[in-house]
Amino acid sequence: MTETRDGAPSATDGGDPPDGSEFGVGDQGGDGPRIEFRGGKWASTVPLVFFIGWAILQSGVLGIGDTNGLVVGALIGTTLGMFLVRGDWKAYADTIFEGMTQRVAATAIVAWLWAGMFAETLQVGGFVEGLIFAADALNVGATTFPAAAFVLCGLLATGIGTGYGATVAFVTLFFPAGVLIGANPVLLFAAILSGAVFGDNLAPVSDTTIVSAVTQDADIGGVVASRFKYAIGAAVPAFAAYLIAGSVMAGVNLEGAAALRESANALGLVHLLSMAVVIVTAVAGRHIVEAISWGLLVAVAFNLLFGLSAASDVVVFTVTEAGALSGLPVVEVGETAGVGGSLYAGAVGFFPLIVLTLLIVAMAQIMIRGGGFEAIQTFLLDRVATTVRRAELTLVVGTATINGMITINTAAEIAIAPYVARIGEKFNINGYRRANILDANTSALGYIFPWAGGVLVGYQVMVGPDGLGAEYGPEMVVNPIEVVPYVFHGWFLVAIFVLAAITGFGREYIPDRVSEEVSRA
């Protein structure tokens, strides 16, 4: 999901080995209040189960892809859980706040805000028009555009370590360019999500990679090297699938598309350098906020230097009456007072999703404090995981199930990680293998379910106040439920680990290979 390197010394540099505490790992057993529910530990799952039911009804049955509606479902589910608490409700209420203050939620939120501002600034700077020009010049047509978007988004997500950030950038910029040249919107959105899955799963600086490694007592370098075969094994057929699907799935007729294509120009491609600044800075080990901030500064400078946009396109204060400051380039006179521009639009569009994220993480914390995760672990250990093969299948299905409930992939990974470790150690499964099973499922399914954070962050770009739908028309808005079958890389990645668990492909036991000291280096 997001890169979280903080520059702390690694174990090999004389520091303590990362224990995952910066993500909230290790809190599951917790010193916080345990909540007693009427109906026992399983009742602590009611808020999340209700939310999933609401999301399925809203998105799947009624076909309404509305983040605000999901927020209402999460609020109702959280409130219902309170009525099942035995005794004082204070511990339940405190747990809601405890969950909302977890760093994992803040990490996702920060990535969305900065990535949103950056992508929107590139958009007002004509990067979409530049991409259309490049696609025509290179003869990248509607058939091949989804496959190209999958590869490019995968490379960006791997470089910067944030699948969410890559999704924001590609839906803002590459998605409209592809739809305008005739690519199918559903397939193209799914291809971008697949690229995000690839990067989230493989990037050494992704927080899903870091959490999966440190919670399974494995070094990050060894984990990345050991999972490369699985990532490529899923990526190759996914690429082929996008080429095939791109040739049979028709695009949409977008009013004004011809005029927009005629406005394409090469100058907007200068923002490839803006994106390169972000990638290079992130790969160099800088925090993702710093990396995007440098890219944002370069993008603003290019916009002004090359006349790609006015200063008021970046930030503008609208006043109702002319005054002493109305002559400034960032002050305009209009009918309604307010603030606008790419920085404003890029950030404010994610506010509903931010609220939903906080509620989801809070509901997950309720399950932890109420013993729901402990009940799941006990059931899996006692009833299901009775052999090595069944143990690995349990890990695959278990991580998938939890990710279906906790739709922020890193939060889901943190919640299930201790149980993956316990089940794996019981059957002597190597830490590398456990980390790969844990990360593959949470990375993949975090971009597949229609209520998942990775899907909704892209959808929010389409439906935000100044989103793609408002700018180009309703054809630019894809219902999240429609993309589920086409996130090919995500599905192939899950399938590979199901087959690996059944056949034993890639299986390693603890004595087979000793992990290096856990380190970010």
N, C-alpha and C positions, 0 to 999 in steps of 0.2 A: 504493500500500500504506500507507505511513505518512508523516506530515509530519515534516520534519527541519530546520525553520528554526532557526538558531542565533544569529540576531541579528548576525552578522558584517556589516561594511559591504559594500555592493554596489559594483560597479564605478563606478556613477554617484555613489556617496557617497565616493569616494576610495579604496575598497578594491580588491583584485585581483579580477578576474572569477572566479567559481567554476569550478573545473576538474573537479569531480566526485570529487576525491581523498577527500572525506569519506565517499564511498560505496565506495571501493575502485577507482573508475574510474582507468585509467591504469596499473594494476599488471600488465596482461596481458602486456606485453612483458618486464617485470620484471627486477629484479636478483636475484631469488631463484633457487634451484637449478632447472635444467632436468633433467627426469627422462628417462632413456633406457629405452625399453620393448622387450622382445622382440616383434617384429611391427611396430615403428615407431610413428609418432605416433598411428595409429588405435587402437592398443592402450590408449591412455590413456582411451578412452571406455568400456572394459570395466566399471568400477565403476558408472557411471550407467546403461549399457545393461542390466546385470544387474539393477539396482534397478528399472528400468522394467518389465522382464520379470516380476520378482517381483510388482510392484504390479498388473500386468495379470492375472496368474494369481490373486493373492489377491482383488483387488477385482472384476475383470471375470468371471473363470471360476468361481471358488469362491464369489463373493458375500460375502466377509468384509471388512467395512470396519473394520479394526482398526489403529490407528496403531502400537501396539506391534509388530504383525507387520511393518509397513513398516520400523520401526527395525531389526528383525532382518535384513530384506533388505538394507538399506543397510549394515549392519555386515559382512555376508557379502560384498557386492559390493566394499566398500573393502578387505577382506582379500584377496580374489581378485586385485585389481589389484596388490597387493604382490608376488605370485609371478611377475608378468610383468616386473618391474623388472630391468634389467641392473645388475650390480654391487651396491654398497652400498645397503641399504634406508633409510638414514638420511634421505636427501633426500625420499623418499616420505613417511616418517613426519613429517618437519618440515613438509611441504606440507599434511598433514592439519591440523596445529595452525595453520598459516598461514591456511587457509581458514576454520577455526572462529573465528578472531579478526577476521574481516572485519566492518566496521561494519554491513553490510547485514543480517547475521544478527542482530546485537544489536538493530537497529532494529525488526525484526519481533517479536522476543521481548519487548522492552519494551512494545510496543503491545498484545500479547496479555495480558500480566500486568496492566497498568493497566486495560485495557478489561474484562477478566474480573472484576476486583474491583468495578469500577463497575457493570457490568450485574448482577452477582449481588446487590449491595446494593440496586439498584432492584427486583429481583425479590422479595427478602424484605420490601421495603417496599410490596408490593401493586400494583406498576405493571402487572403482567399483568392483575390483576382490574380495574384502572382502564381498561385498553385494551379489555377485554371489555365493560365498561359503555359506553364511548364508541362501540364498534362497534354495539352494540344501539341506542343513542340516535340515532346517525347513520344507522341502517339500512344499515351496511356488512356485507353478508352473506358467506357462504362463496364466492360467485361472484366478488365484486369484491375480496375481501381480498388475494389474491396481487398483483393489479395495483396496489392501494394500497400494499402493502408494497414493491413495486419502486420506486415513485415516492419514497416516504418514505425508504427506505434510500439511494437515489441522492442525495437532498438532504442526508442526514446525512453520507454519505461525501464528497460534494463540499465540505461545510462544514468538516469536521474533517481532511480530507486523508488518511484512512486507510480503505481498503476492508476491511482485516482487522478493524480496530476496530469498524467499522459492522456487519460480519458477526457478530461476537461479541455486540454489543448487540441486534441484531434477532433472532438465533436464540434468545438467552436470553429476550427479552421478547415480541417480536411473534409469533414462531413458535408458542409454546404458545397464545397468545391466538387466533391464527387457526385452529389445529387444533381448539381447543375449541369454536369456533363453526361448525365443519364444513368448513373449507378442506382441500383435498388436501395432505398433508404434503410429498410430493415436489415438487409444483408450487410450494408456498409457499417451500420451501427454495431452489429454483432462482430464484424471483423475488427473494429476498433477495440471492443471489449476483449476479444481474443488476444490482441496484442498486449493489452494491459495485464491479462492473466500471465502471459509469457514473461513479461518483465517483473511482475510481482513475485513470481515463483523463482526466477533465476538470478535476479539482481543481488549482488553481494551486500549492497547497502540498503536493500528493502527491509522494512521492519518485520515483515513476515519471515524473511530469511534469518534475520538476527534472532527473533523470538524462537523459531523452530530449532535453531542450533543450540542456543544457550539453555533452553529448557530440557533438551535431550542430551546435555553434556557432550556436545560435539563442537569442533572448531568450524568456523564459518567457511574458510577456504576449502576444507575437505567436504563440507556439505554441498557447496556449490559444484565442486568437481564431480561429486557422486551423483548429483541429480541431472547433470547435463544430458545424459543419454535419454532420460525420461522426457525432458523438455523438448529435445529435438525429435524424439520419437513421436510426440504428439504434434509438433509444429509442421513437420513435412506433410502428413496427410491433411492437416488443416489448411495449409496453403493450397494444396491440390483441390480440396473441397471448395475453397473460395473461387478458384478459377472456374470450376465446373458450374457452381451455383451462379456465378456472375454471368455466365453465358446463357442461362435459362430463366433467370429472374429479371423481369422487366423493370425499368425505372418508372418515374412519374413525370407527367407533363406539368412543368412548373411555369406558371404565367410569368412572363418577363425573363425567362431563362436565356433566351437568345440575346436579348439586350445586355444582360449581365455578362454573358460570355464575350460579347463584343467589347465590353469595358475592361477585359483582362489585359494586364500589362506586366512586363517583366520586372518593373521597379519594385513591386511588392515582395519579390523574392529576396530582397536585401535582408528580410527578417529571418532568413535561414541562418544568418550570422547571429541574430538575437537568440535563436534556439540553440545554436552551437555554444554560445556563452554559457547557457544554463547547463548543458550536458558536460562541457569541459570542467566547469567549476564543481559540479556535483561529483564527477568521476575523480577529481582531485582531492575529494574528501571533505569538501565544505558542506555545511548544513543545507538542506533543501531550501530553507527560507532565504539564506544568503545567496544561493545559486540563482533562484528565481528573481530575487531582488536585483542582482546584477543584470540579468537578462531584461528585466523590466526597464531599468535605467537606459540600457542600450536601445531598446525598442522605442522609448519615448524620444531619445536623441535622434534616432533615424527618422522617425515620423516628422519631427520638426525640421531637421536638416535637409531632407529630401522633399519636403512639402507633401508628404503622404497624408498628413492630417494636421488640423489646427490644434493649438493648445487647448481650445475649448472642447475638442473631441476627447481629450484625455481627462480633463476635469473642468467643470463649469459651474458657476454660481449664477442662478437666475433670480433676478430681482424684479419687482413689479414697477418700480419707479427709478428713473435715471438719477445717479448721484455722483459723488466725487470719485468713486471707484469704478463707475460703469464703463470707463474707457479702457480698463484693463482687458487683455485678451482672454481672460478666464471669467469675465463677468459679462452677462447679457441681460437685456431687459425683455421680460416676457409677461404673459398673463398670470402665471402662477409661480410663486417663489419656490425655489428648491435647489437641489444639488444634482448634477448629472455627470456624464462622461464615462469613459471606459473603466476607470478605476472604480467608480461607484457601481456601474452596472455589473462589472465582473465580480464584485464582492456580494452585493445585496441579493443576487439571484440565488445564492446558496443558503439564505437564512432559514427557509423551511426545512431544508435537509439537515442543517446544523441542529435544530430543535429535535428532529426525529432521531438523529444520532445519539444525542444526550439521553433521550428516553430509552432507546434500545440498550445502551450500555447500563443504564440504571436497572432495567428489567433483568439483565444478565446478572447483575450484582445481587438482586433479590433472590435469584435462583441459587447463587453461591451461598448466601447467608442463610437461606431457608433449607439448604441441604438437597436441593434438586439435583445438582451435579453429582453429589456424593451418592445419591440413590441410583443415578444412571451408571456410575462407575461400579457400584456393588453388583448391579444386575448383570453388567457386561462380564465382570470377573467371575461371578458365580455360575451364570447360566449359559453364556455364549462362548467366551474365549477359553476353550478347553484343550485346544491343540495349537501348534504354531500357525498353521494355515488359518484356522478359525480366529486366532488372535489377530493376525494381520487383516483379515477381512473385517473383524470387529473394529479395528482402528480406522479402516477406510470408511465403513458405514457410520461409525460413531462420529468421526470428524465431519462427515457430510451432514449428519443429522443436526449436530450442534450449529454448524454454519447456516443451516436452514432456519434456525431459530434466532441466532445472533448474526445479523446480516452485515455487520462490520467485520471484515475478514480477520483483522489482527485481534480484535476483541474475542472472536470465536476461538482463535488459535490459543490465546492466553487462557481461556476458560477450560479448554479440553487438554492442554499440554500436560498437566500433572498426571492425568489419567492415562494418556498415551505412554508416558514414562513408566508408570507403574505396571501397566499391562505388558509393555515391551520388555521390561526388566524381568518380569515373572517368567517369560519364555526366552530370555537370553538374547533378545533381538538387539542388534547393534544400534548405537545412537544415530549414526548416519541414516540408517534405514528408517528409524522412527521419525527423524526430522523430515525426511523426504515425504513420507506418507502424510504427516501432519501438514506440511506446507502445501503440497500439491492440491489437496482437497479444499483447504480454506482459500487458497489463491483462486482456484477454478470456480468454485460455487459462489464466491463473493462477487462474481460478475455474470452470473447466470440467472439466479432467482429474480423475478421481477420486482421484489421488494428489497433486493440487496443494495448495499451502499454503492458498489461500483456501477451498477445499472442506473440507479437513481441520480448519481452525480452527473452522468451524461444526459439523462432525461431532463434534469433541471436546467441545463444549458439551452435545451430546446424550448422550454416553456416559461423561462424566467421573464421578468418584466420587459427586458429588452432582448429576449432570446431569439433563437432562429425562427421560431414560428411567427413572431411579431415582425421580424425583418423580411423574411422570404415568403411566408405563407404556411398554412397548416400542413402542407405536404412535407415540411421539414420536421414534423413532430411524429415520433415513432412510439407507439404504445409499448411499454416495457415487456408485456406478456408476449408480444410478437417475436422478440429476438431470441427467446429461450432456445428454440431448436437449432439456431444458427451460430451459437458461440462454440464453434467447432473445436478450437484448441482446448477450451475448458472441458468439454465432454470427452475428448480423446485423452486428456491427461488423467481424468478420473478413471476412464476405462483401462488405461495402461496399468494403473495401480491395483485395480480389481484383478486383472489378469496376472499381475506380478505376485499378488497375494496367493492366488490359486495355484500358479505354476511354480512359484519360488524364484522367478527371475530376479536377479539382483539381490537376493536375500543374503544378509550377512549377520553373523552372530557376534556377540561381544568379544570373544577371543580372536575373531578373525582379523580385526584391525583395531588398534588402539588409537583413540582420538588424540590429536594434539591438544595442548592446553587451550581451553576455551578462550578465544580472543577475537577481537574485531579485525585484527591486522591480517 
